[in-house]
C-alpha cells in the first residue's frame, strides 16, 4: 500500500488546486531584461519543484527572439520509474486553450465578420439568461455573469473515483450547456468579473455559427498550420496524449492513505474550447511570441486583447502578470494531472512556458517565482524583495 511517505520517497510532487502566484510587484515601464538568462538558475528553479514535493514532474522552455532557447526538466515521467521528464514532452494545457480561441474570435472581428459588441442573442438567442445583453467582449473577458459549468460539474462528480468513471465519456457542447440549465446569472453583464469556462464554450459555438466550421478547425487553419505548430493539438475525443509525455496524477484518500491515481488517459471533450488542447512548451512559446509581436492579429484587435477589466488583470483571453522588471501576457491552465503557465513579454521578444504534473506536499509558488525571475529579470535586481507574494488561484481548465 502506498503511503504519503512512500509517495515522497519516490519523488512525487504536488497539488491539485495549485495556486500559482504571479507576482504583483512595482509597475515599471521598462520591458524585462534583454540579458540572456542564466541556465543554472533556471534549472535550479525547476529542481525545486520536485525537491519541495510540488510536482512529480516538470518541464519548461525559455525562448528568445534572437533564436536562443533553453529547455529543462525535473522529477520523473512516471511514478515508480526513474525515467526523466522529456524536455520535448507533450501535455494538457487546460485553459491556455482560451488564448487560441480568443485569437480566432479577434481575427473574425478584424475581418468584420462579427463585432466585439455583438450580443450573444444575435448568434444564440435565449441560450443563457441575459443573452440579449451579453456581448462577445463580455464572454472573452469573463464579465458576462454566466454561471461557470465546471463548478456544477465538480458538484456532480466530487471525487477522483467519480471522475475515473467518466474518463472515457464523450461530451457534446449541448451536454456541457445542460449542466447549467436553470442557473441564474451571477451579475449584470459588464458590471463585474468572474472566471467562467462556460464563456468559452459559448464563444466556440459562435465561431461555428460565423464560419460554418468548428472551433478546432479554425484554430488549426488560422494558427497551428500558419505557425507550423506541429505538436499543438485539439484532441477532441482522443483520451491519449500523442508522443512523449509525463504522466499526470490526482491524490485519492484510501482510508488514511493518500494514493496517486494516474489520470493521464482522459477524454478531454468535457473541457472542449475551455481547455482541451495539448501542446509542447516550444509550440506554446512560438504561439505567444507570434501573438504578442503582431503576427496573428491586427493592431486594433491586439490592443483590445491586452486591455484588462479593472483590476482583474485579464484582457480578452489573456492574463496579465506583473514582474518587478516588467509586464507579461499569457495564460495559466489546469486540468486533471497537469498545470500550465505560458507567458511572453509585451513585445514578443521572450517567452516562458511551463508544465507541471502537480502533487500535494509542497508550495509551488517559490520555485515558480524563481523561474520567472530567472527567465525575465536582470539578476542584479533585488527582485524577490520587491515582490509582494499574492497568489492567484488557478481554476480548473
Secondary structure, DSSP 8 states (H G I E B T S, - for coil): ---HHHHHHTT--B-TT-EE--------SS-S--S---HHHHHHHHHHHHHTTSEEEEEEEEEETTS-EEEEEEEBSSTTS--B--TT-BEE-GGGHHHHHHHHHHHHHHTTSS-TT-BHHHHHTTSSTTTTT-BHHHHHHT-S----HHHHHHHHS-SHHHHHHTTT----HHHHHHTTTT---SS-TTS-----THHHHHHHHHHHHHHSS-HHHHHIIIIIHHHT--S-B--TT--S--SSB---EEEEEETTEEEEEE--S--GGGTGGGT--EE-HHHHHHHHHHHHTTSSS-HHHHHHHT---TTS-B-SS-EEEEETTEEEEEEEEEETTEEEEEEEETTSSEEEEEEEEEBSSS-SHHHHHHHHHHHHS-TTS-HHHH-----EE----
